[in-house]
Amino acid sequence: MRVSRLGVALSLVYVLPAIACVAMAIFTGDPKSSFVILQIPIVLQLAALAALGMGSWLTSLSWTGAYLLLGLPVALMLYLCGYWLGQVFTRVLRR
């Protein structure tokens, strides 16, 4: 399997801002600001799990655990979507 450039690009659209948010949270002196900034990349996943009634389970997770549990699958899903779209585009262009 070769590396999908579109998949990597889609993943980077998610991963790079997430890294920037973590860096900003580290260098922010205010704990409340750090808390809010760390939520930005995973807020949609947090909201979905809270809507499913798993909000209390999320309170015991560390930020590292939350990013691994919620952010990593999103990055992988974006890569796979890009890989699939790249395959579709390749097939359409060959016709």
Secondary structure, 3 states (H helix, E strand, C coil): CCCCHHHHHHHHHHHHHHHHHHHHHHHCCCHHHHHHHHHHHHHHHHHHHHHCCCHHHHCCCCHHHHHHHHHHHHHHHHHHHHHHHHHHHHHHHHC
